Amino acid sequence: DALAACVAGGGAFCTAAAAVAANPGIASASYLATSVSIYCLRRGALHRWPSGARLGAAEVLRRHIQYEREWHEPEGQMVVGRLRHAAHVAVWLLIFQPIYPLLEACLLPLDHAAFYFYYPRARGAGLVVDSRARRRAGQRGTAAQVLRIDWHRFELNVGARYPPPNPGRHPPAVVCNLPHIDLPLRRPTVRHWPWRQHIGALRWLLPTQPKPIVELEPERGSTVSKP
């Protein structure tokens, strides 16, 4: 599996480099199709249904491109939901996929794998790096995630600090939609860095008034994160 992914990733880049000069349009389309195929095959093999069966490449592709009303219209706004879904597909295809083969080749020696996740209810998306060893052991969700680079809505307490050694804060809370980093496997767990850790220095970037929360990030939320 590791050798196949390495060869596929390297082959994708070699194919693209050789063909770009001759026909950039066809070369770009071929490279993108190759990258998407590698991604779907790899994720379909690593991620599993709750039953333990492999997810499969076709299901991965469906989850990334198919509009699902119950996921993409969390507030019942059809036009907004479809626009957000279209933006998610565009980011996945035009930003994530062009760098995916190189990213996967870099993560391979660490026994990790990268995936793109979409959080419609939290109005955001992110890059998730999984531990392949933990996936092989049957772990799912945050139990298998080494790193998350996300941009979605989340709640942040901005009141007085808790007594040491607890680094958190008391309410009131504000709802933010900001880029952040999570390290789920680190102890203590790092969540929503740097906002939770450096509120004092970054407070000027936060909303000034506490707001009610309707729905925040599901633990494995997205059309592509159910397994």
C-alpha positions, 0 to 999 in steps of 0.5 A: 500500500505504501509503495503503491501510493509512493509510486502513484504520487511520483508518477502523477508529478512526472506525467504532469511535468512531461505533458505540460509543455505540449498541451497545458490544458489536457495535462492539467486535466489529466493531472487533476483526474489522476490526483482525485483517483489516487485520493479516492482510492487511498481514502476508500481503503483507509477509512471504514464504515462502522461495520468495519468494511472499507469505505471504497473509492466510489463512496469517497467521491460521492461524499465530496461532490454530491449535494445532500440537503440534510447536510448542506442546508443546516439552516434550511437556506437552499440557495446559500447551502448550494453556494457553500457546497459549490465552494467546497467542491471548488476548494477540494478540486482546485486547491487541495487536489493539485498539492495532494500527491506531493503532500501524500508523498511527504507524509508517507515516511511518517505513516500518515495520510492527508484528507480534506474535510468539509463541515457544513454545519460549522461553515468551514473546512479543513485538512486532516492528517491521520495516523495510518497505524491507528486507522489500521488498528480500527480507530476512527475520528479524532482518535486517529487524527494527528493534525487538523488545520481547520477554518470553521465556526467554534465557540470560545470563552473570553471570561476570566481565566480558570485557576492554574494549571487549567489554561481555559477561561470562564464564560461569556463565550463568543462564536468565531469563524477563524483558521486554527490548528488542533493536535488531537493526540497530544496530551494535553490536547491542543484545540483551536490554537492559537485562539484558546491559548492566546486570547489576551494578545488576539482579543482584538480579532475576536467578536466583541459581543457574546452570541448564541450558538446554534450548531457547531462543528460535529466531531467528525462532521461533513459529507466526507467524515461520517466513517 
